[in-house]
Amino acid sequence: MEFEKFSHISFDLWLTLIQSNPAYKQKRNRLMIDYFGIDKDPVLVDDAYNKFDNLFNGINEITGGNLDPYELWLIFLHQLDIDIKKISIQHLQAFIDETEKLFFDYHPTLLDDATPQLFERLVNKGHTLSLLCNTAFTKSPFLKKLLAHLGIDKYLSFQLYSDEMGYSKPNMKVYEQLFNEVSKLKTVTKENLLHIGDNPIADLGGATNFGITGRLLLPGETVVSIFKAYH
């Protein structure tokens, strides 16, 4: 792919730029069990979390909307046989606050440690960069803090998250907002935009249907590796 023609490059986040920290999952599951008095094996709790995380992401992709994170947690806890009528919003928020602390103690890591250097090189070559991320359990404020910690937020002209927009990829409204935000930075056409992500529906399909170029990140690839020959 000839990257020179793209004046703006948009990136997905999870499994495109970052990956989860396994230690965080273990700590989060233990916190959840203790906090809500869940009488189940931690392995089963983790399996259930992954199942519902995938389910909620799938629903967002199909509807193009964005489920409320509080609702996601309550549905999930209900499925773990917790009486959600006994959970106040304050109690739930206090739990979410505790997960945020764990999130940064055992934060996600870059898929490729050279990502900040790549972003710096792309910006120096005249490209503007941005982020386009669907969210589920993890809200955008957490992720913005993480990107600052990982040292890549300074290269992004803007960041778009589904929980802030109210829409999820592959909804055309998401990609329209992407285009509009880029247009605030520079004069641009759809042919000048590239979106890179790992999801064939949300990333490749959404970008293609809107009329911009999509690049699917294949297993074993990283954003650094696909730009390797671009000097």
Short mmCIF file of the C-alpha atoms (twelve columns), coordinates in Angstrom:
data_MODEL
# 
_entry.id   MODEL 
# 
loop_
_atom_site.group_PDB 
_atom_site.id 
_atom_site.type_symbol 
_atom_site.label_atom_id 
_atom_site.label_alt_id 
_atom_site.label_comp_id 
_atom_site.label_asym_id 
_atom_site.label_seq_id 
_atom_site.Cartn_x 
_atom_site.Cartn_y 
_atom_site.Cartn_z 
_atom_site.pdbx_PDB_model_num 
ATOM 1   C CA . MET A 1   0.000   0.000   0.000  1 
ATOM 2   C CA . GLU A 2   1.254   3.462   -0.912 1 
ATOM 3   C CA . PHE A 3   0.841   5.482   2.274  1 
ATOM 4   C CA . GLU A 4   2.025   8.763   0.738  1 
ATOM 5   C CA . LYS A 5   -1.441  9.512   -0.662 1 
ATOM 6   C CA . PHE A 6   -3.095  9.446   2.751  1 
ATOM 7   C CA . SER A 7   -2.817  12.807  4.474  1 
ATOM 8   C CA . HIS A 8   -4.684  11.482  7.516  1 
ATOM 9   C CA . ILE A 9   -4.475  8.050   9.160  1 
ATOM 10  C CA . SER A 10  -7.002  6.799   11.712 1 
ATOM 11  C CA . PHE A 11  -6.281  3.888   14.059 1 
ATOM 12  C CA . ASP A 12  -8.420  1.473   16.012 1 
ATOM 13  C CA . LEU A 13  -7.175  0.872   19.582 1 
ATOM 14  C CA . TRP A 14  -7.683  -2.628  21.060 1 
ATOM 15  C CA . LEU A 15  -5.633  -5.313  19.287 1 
ATOM 16  C CA . THR A 16  -4.457  -2.664  16.828 1 
ATOM 17  C CA . LEU A 17  -2.319  -0.503  19.101 1 
ATOM 18  C CA . ILE A 18  -2.701  -2.118  22.543 1 
ATOM 19  C CA . GLN A 19  -3.383  -5.460  24.205 1 
ATOM 20  C CA . SER A 20  -4.803  -6.340  27.623 1 
ATOM 21  C CA . ASN A 21  -2.583  -7.138  30.584 1 
ATOM 22  C CA . PRO A 22  -3.435  -10.684 31.806 1 
ATOM 23  C CA . ALA A 23  -2.569  -9.677  35.375 1 
ATOM 24  C CA . TYR A 24  -5.264  -6.988  35.256 1 
ATOM 25  C CA . LYS A 25  -7.928  -9.522  34.359 1 
ATOM 26  C CA . GLN A 26  -7.009  -11.705 37.321 1 
ATOM 27  C CA . LYS A 27  -7.020  -8.762  39.745 1 
ATOM 28  C CA . ARG A 28  -10.279 -7.393  38.316 1 
ATOM 29  C CA . ASN A 29  -11.999 -10.757 38.650 1 
ATOM 30  C CA . ARG A 30  -10.890 -11.106 42.273 1 
ATOM 31  C CA . LEU A 31  -12.060 -7.537  43.019 1 
ATOM 32  C CA . MET A 32  -15.420 -8.263  41.410 1 
ATOM 33  C CA . ILE A 33  -15.892 -11.476 43.378 1 
ATOM 34  C CA . ASP A 34  -15.029 -9.824  46.680 1 
ATOM 35  C CA . TYR A 35  -16.909 -6.583  46.020 1 
ATOM 36  C CA . PHE A 36  -20.221 -8.148  45.014 1 
ATOM 37  C CA . GLY A 37  -19.952 -11.425 46.943 1 
ATOM 38  C CA . ILE A 38  -19.967 -13.580 43.828 1 
ATOM 39  C CA . ASP A 39  -19.949 -17.272 44.729 1 
ATOM 40  C CA . LYS A 40  -18.291 -18.606 41.593 1 
ATOM 41  C CA . ASP A 41  -14.869 -19.838 40.511 1 
ATOM 42  C CA . PRO A 42  -12.677 -16.971 39.184 1 
ATOM 43  C CA . VAL A 43  -12.134 -18.899 35.941 1 
ATOM 44  C CA . LEU A 44  -15.896 -19.025 35.367 1 
ATOM 45  C CA . VAL A 45  -16.175 -15.318 36.152 1 
ATOM 46  C CA . ASP A 46  -13.445 -14.562 33.607 1 
ATOM 47  C CA . ASP A 47  -15.130 -16.731 30.982 1 
ATOM 48  C CA . ALA A 48  -18.426 -14.957 31.613 1 
ATOM 49  C CA . TYR A 49  -16.771 -11.518 31.393 1 
ATOM 50  C CA . ASN A 50  -15.151 -12.363 28.055 1 
ATOM 51  C CA . LYS A 51  -18.428 -13.781 26.768 1 
ATOM 52  C CA . PHE A 52  -20.384 -10.657 27.632 1 
ATOM 53  C CA . ASP A 53  -17.664 -8.297  26.474 1 
ATOM 54  C CA . ASN A 54  -17.807 -9.960  23.055 1 
ATOM 55  C CA . LEU A 55  -21.621 -9.961  23.146 1 
ATOM 56  C CA . PHE A 56  -21.912 -6.266  23.978 1 
ATOM 57  C CA . ASN A 57  -19.334 -5.334  21.352 1 
ATOM 58  C CA . GLY A 58  -21.247 -7.430  18.838 1 
ATOM 59  C CA . ILE A 59  -24.525 -5.707  19.708 1 
ATOM 60  C CA . ASN A 60  -22.906 -2.295  19.291 1 
ATOM 61  C CA . GLU A 61  -21.523 -3.322  15.913 1 
ATOM 62  C CA . ILE A 62  -24.912 -4.604  14.702 1 
ATOM 63  C CA . THR A 63  -27.000 -1.679  15.942 1 
ATOM 64  C CA . GLY A 64  -24.376 1.003   15.447 1 
ATOM 65  C CA . GLY A 65  -25.292 2.385   18.873 1 
ATOM 66  C CA . ASN A 66  -23.426 2.287   22.158 1 
ATOM 67  C CA . LEU A 67  -24.729 0.495   25.228 1 
ATOM 68  C CA . ASP A 68  -24.356 2.364   28.509 1 
ATOM 69  C CA . PRO A 69  -21.447 1.008   30.614 1 
ATOM 70  C CA . TYR A 70  -23.560 0.995   33.798 1 
ATOM 71  C CA . GLU A 71  -26.149 -1.131  32.030 1 
ATOM 72  C CA . LEU A 72  -23.448 -3.503  30.793 1 
ATOM 73  C CA . TRP A 73  -22.171 -4.090  34.328 1 
ATOM 74  C CA . LEU A 74  -25.678 -4.632  35.705 1 
ATOM 75  C CA . ILE A 75  -26.606 -7.126  32.993 1 
ATOM 76  C CA . PHE A 76  -23.334 -8.962  33.560 1 
ATOM 77  C CA . LEU A 77  -23.784 -9.071  37.348 1 
ATOM 78  C CA . HIS A 78  -27.357 -10.277 36.931 1 
ATOM 79  C CA . GLN A 79  -26.082 -13.189 34.855 1 
ATOM 80  C CA . LEU A 80  -23.721 -14.030 37.735 1 
ATOM 81  C CA . ASP A 81  -26.786 -14.407 40.007 1 
ATOM 82  C CA . ILE A 82  -26.315 -11.082 41.774 1 
ATOM 83  C CA . ASP A 83  -29.504 -9.287  42.850 1 
ATOM 84  C CA . ILE A 84  -28.989 -5.991  41.020 1 
ATOM 85  C CA . LYS A 85  -31.926 -4.402  42.872 1 
ATOM 86  C CA . LYS A 86  -29.613 -4.238  45.871 1 
ATOM 87  C CA . ILE A 87  -26.911 -2.350  43.936 1 
ATOM 88  C CA . SER A 88  -27.063 1.439   43.968 1 
ATOM 89  C CA . ILE A 89  -25.499 3.518   41.229 1 
ATOM 90  C CA . GLN A 90  -23.106 4.899   43.844 1 
ATOM 91  C CA . HIS A 91  -22.021 1.385   44.827 1 
ATOM 92  C CA . LEU A 92  -21.499 0.469   41.192 1 
ATOM 93  C CA . GLN A 93  -19.520 3.640   40.513 1 
ATOM 94  C CA . ALA A 94  -17.299 2.964   43.528 1 
ATOM 95  C CA . PHE A 95  -16.536 -0.457  42.054 1 
ATOM 96  C CA . ILE A 96  -15.756 1.077   38.653 1 
ATOM 97  C CA . ASP A 97  -13.422 3.547   40.378 1 
ATOM 98  C CA . GLU A 98  -11.571 0.631   41.965 1 
ATOM 99  C CA . THR A 99  -11.252 -1.106  38.592 1 
ATOM 100 C CA . GLU A 100 -9.727  2.106   37.223 1 
ATOM 101 C CA . LYS A 101 -7.016  1.963   39.863 1 
ATOM 102 C CA . LEU A 102 -6.276  -1.644  38.907 1 
ATOM 103 C CA . PHE A 103 -6.397  -0.694  35.229 1 
ATOM 104 C CA . PHE A 104 -3.429  1.605   35.692 1 
ATOM 105 C CA . ASP A 105 -1.559  -0.642  38.109 1 
ATOM 106 C CA . TYR A 106 -1.768  -3.432  35.517 1 
ATOM 107 C CA . HIS A 107 -2.340  -1.399  32.382 1 
ATOM 108 C CA . PRO A 108 -2.572  -2.636  28.779 1 
ATOM 109 C CA . THR A 109 0.636   -2.621  26.804 1 
ATOM 110 C CA . LEU A 110 1.512   -1.584  23.274 1 
ATOM 111 C CA . LEU A 111 1.402   -4.387  20.735 1 
ATOM 112 C CA . ASP A 112 4.679   -3.012  19.438 1 
ATOM 113 C CA . ASP A 113 6.981   -0.929  21.644 1 
ATOM 114 C CA . ALA A 114 8.092   1.048   18.590 1 
ATOM 115 C CA . THR A 115 4.609   2.529   18.048 1 
ATOM 116 C CA . PRO A 116 5.494   5.972   19.508 1 
ATOM 117 C CA . GLN A 117 8.509   6.198   17.204 1 
ATOM 118 C CA . LEU A 118 6.335   5.227   14.228 1 
ATOM 119 C CA . PHE A 119 3.763   7.885   15.102 1 
ATOM 120 C CA . GLU A 120 6.481   10.521  15.443 1 
ATOM 121 C CA . ARG A 121 7.860   9.566   12.034 1 
ATOM 122 C CA . LEU A 122 4.408   9.721   10.398 1 
ATOM 123 C CA . VAL A 123 3.689   13.145  11.886 1 
ATOM 124 C CA . ASN A 124 7.113   14.398  10.774 1 
ATOM 125 C CA . LYS A 125 6.291   13.220  7.244  1 
ATOM 126 C CA . GLY A 126 3.187   15.425  7.272  1 
ATOM 127 C CA . HIS A 127 0.434   12.976  8.188  1 
ATOM 128 C CA . THR A 128 -2.144  13.786  10.834 1 
ATOM 129 C CA . LEU A 129 -3.233  10.894  13.058 1 
ATOM 130 C CA . SER A 130 -6.289  10.056  15.126 1 
ATOM 131 C CA . LEU A 131 -7.963  7.293   17.113 1 
ATOM 132 C CA . LEU A 132 -11.363 5.674   16.457 1 
ATOM 133 C CA . CYS A 133 -12.377 3.248   19.207 1 
ATOM 134 C CA . ASN A 134 -15.480 1.285   20.196 1 
ATOM 135 C CA . THR A 135 -15.861 1.011   23.973 1 
ATOM 136 C CA . ALA A 136 -17.749 -1.435  26.189 1 
ATOM 137 C CA . PHE A 137 -16.840 -1.953  29.844 1 
ATOM 138 C CA . THR A 138 -13.826 0.386   29.683 1 
ATOM 139 C CA . LYS A 139 -14.820 4.030   29.278 1 
ATOM 140 C CA . SER A 140 -13.033 6.665   27.225 1 
ATOM 141 C CA . PRO A 141 -11.609 8.672   30.186 1 
ATOM 142 C CA . PHE A 142 -9.647  5.575   31.265 1 
ATOM 143 C CA . LEU A 143 -8.323  5.069   27.748 1 
ATOM 144 C CA . LYS A 144 -7.305  8.701   27.274 1 
ATOM 145 C CA . LYS A 145 -5.238  8.534   30.456 1 
ATOM 146 C CA . LEU A 146 -3.695  5.283   29.241 1 
ATOM 147 C CA . LEU A 147 -2.642  6.736   25.881 1 
ATOM 148 C CA . ALA A 148 -1.019  9.650   27.682 1 
ATOM 149 C CA . HIS A 149 0.848   7.183   29.900 1 
ATOM 150 C CA . LEU A 150 1.978   5.153   26.869 1 
ATOM 151 C CA . GLY A 151 3.287   8.293   25.193 1 
ATOM 152 C CA . ILE A 152 1.222   8.222   21.999 1 
ATOM 153 C CA . ASP A 153 -1.581  10.702  22.677 1 
ATOM 154 C CA . LYS A 154 0.663   13.663  21.802 1 
ATOM 155 C CA . TYR A 155 0.817   12.465  18.200 1 
ATOM 156 C CA . LEU A 156 -2.981  12.243  17.831 1 
ATOM 157 C CA . SER A 157 -4.870  15.261  16.498 1 
ATOM 158 C CA . PHE A 158 -8.062  13.946  18.094 1 
ATOM 159 C CA . GLN A 159 -9.566  10.821  19.661 1 
ATOM 160 C CA . LEU A 160 -13.076 9.494   18.952 1 
ATOM 161 C CA . TYR A 161 -14.785 7.007   21.307 1 
ATOM 162 C CA . SER A 162 -18.173 5.372   20.894 1 
ATOM 163 C CA . ASP A 163 -19.276 6.137   24.469 1 
ATOM 164 C CA . GLU A 164 -18.779 9.845   23.777 1 
ATOM 165 C CA . MET A 165 -20.288 9.844   20.280 1 
ATOM 166 C CA . GLY A 166 -23.227 7.581   21.118 1 
ATOM 167 C CA . TYR A 167 -22.464 5.503   18.024 1 
ATOM 168 C CA . SER A 168 -20.192 2.531   17.353 1 
ATOM 169 C CA . LYS A 169 -18.267 1.332   14.331 1 
ATOM 170 C CA . PRO A 170 -19.288 0.368   11.656 1 
ATOM 171 C CA . ASN A 171 -22.085 2.977   11.871 1 
ATOM 172 C CA . MET A 172 -21.640 5.492   9.048  1 
ATOM 173 C CA . LYS A 173 -22.181 8.319   11.544 1 
ATOM 174 C CA . VAL A 174 -18.908 7.332   13.226 1 
ATOM 175 C CA . TYR A 175 -16.949 7.591   10.006 1 
ATOM 176 C CA . GLU A 176 -18.775 10.775  9.062  1 
ATOM 177 C CA . GLN A 177 -17.631 12.308  12.343 1 
ATOM 178 C CA . LEU A 178 -14.100 11.107  11.606 1 
ATOM 179 C CA . PHE A 179 -14.227 12.843  8.229  1 
ATOM 180 C CA . ASN A 180 -15.676 16.021  9.737  1 
ATOM 181 C CA . GLU A 181 -12.988 16.169  12.437 1 
ATOM 182 C CA . VAL A 182 -10.239 15.750  9.842  1 
ATOM 183 C CA . SER A 183 -11.861 18.470  7.725  1 
ATOM 184 C CA . LYS A 184 -11.434 20.865  10.650 1 
ATOM 185 C CA . LEU A 185 -7.681  20.262  10.445 1 
ATOM 186 C CA . LYS A 186 -7.156  20.472  6.690  1 
ATOM 187 C CA . THR A 187 -8.793  20.367  3.301  1 
ATOM 188 C CA . VAL A 188 -9.315  16.681  2.628  1 
ATOM 189 C CA . THR A 189 -11.190 14.218  0.446  1 
ATOM 190 C CA . LYS A 190 -12.216 10.683  1.310  1 
ATOM 191 C CA . GLU A 191 -9.413  9.422   -0.926 1 
ATOM 192 C CA . ASN A 192 -6.924  11.047  1.474  1 
ATOM 193 C CA . LEU A 193 -8.151  9.095   4.522  1 
ATOM 194 C CA . LEU A 194 -6.966  5.698   5.770  1 
ATOM 195 C CA . HIS A 195 -8.368  3.751   8.730  1 
ATOM 196 C CA . ILE A 196 -6.443  0.806   10.192 1 
ATOM 197 C CA . GLY A 197 -7.930  -1.789  12.530 1 
ATOM 198 C CA . ASP A 198 -8.191  -5.494  13.319 1 
ATOM 199 C CA . ASN A 199 -11.966 -5.954  12.977 1 
ATOM 200 C CA . PRO A 200 -13.205 -6.896  9.476  1 
ATOM 201 C CA . ILE A 201 -16.715 -5.590  10.206 1 
ATOM 202 C CA . ALA A 202 -16.184 -2.529  12.378 1 
ATOM 203 C CA . ASP A 203 -12.933 -1.306  10.849 1 
ATOM 204 C CA . LEU A 204 -12.526 -2.574  7.299  1 
ATOM 205 C CA . GLY A 205 -16.232 -2.826  6.496  1 
ATOM 206 C CA . GLY A 206 -17.158 0.452   8.137  1 
ATOM 207 C CA . ALA A 207 -14.400 2.404   6.440  1 
ATOM 208 C CA . THR A 208 -15.040 0.859   3.028  1 
ATOM 209 C CA . ASN A 209 -18.800 1.430   3.189  1 
ATOM 210 C CA . PHE A 210 -18.242 5.090   4.019  1 
ATOM 211 C CA . GLY A 211 -15.905 5.447   1.072  1 
ATOM 212 C CA . ILE A 212 -12.512 5.747   2.703  1 
ATOM 213 C CA . THR A 213 -9.695  3.226   2.516  1 
ATOM 214 C CA . GLY A 214 -9.603  0.545   5.199  1 
ATOM 215 C CA . ARG A 215 -6.584  -1.591  6.051  1 
ATOM 216 C CA . LEU A 216 -7.245  -4.768  8.039  1 
ATOM 217 C CA . LEU A 217 -4.499  -5.666  10.484 1 
ATOM 218 C CA . LEU A 218 -3.887  -9.385  10.001 1 
ATOM 219 C CA . PRO A 219 -2.799  -11.867 12.704 1 
ATOM 220 C CA . GLY A 220 0.901   -11.419 13.403 1 
ATOM 221 C CA . GLU A 221 0.986   -7.902  11.977 1 
ATOM 222 C CA . THR A 222 1.427   -4.691  13.938 1 
ATOM 223 C CA . VAL A 223 1.020   -1.109  12.804 1 
ATOM 224 C CA . VAL A 224 4.804   -0.838  12.924 1 
ATOM 225 C CA . SER A 225 5.305   -3.835  10.635 1 
ATOM 226 C CA . ILE A 226 2.907   -2.641  7.946  1 
ATOM 227 C CA . PHE A 227 4.708   0.712   7.719  1 
ATOM 228 C CA . LYS A 228 8.147   -0.916  7.752  1 
ATOM 229 C CA . ALA A 229 8.847   -0.248  4.073  1 
ATOM 230 C CA . TYR A 230 7.494   3.308   4.229  1 
ATOM 231 C CA . HIS A 231 10.484  5.639   4.725  1 
# 
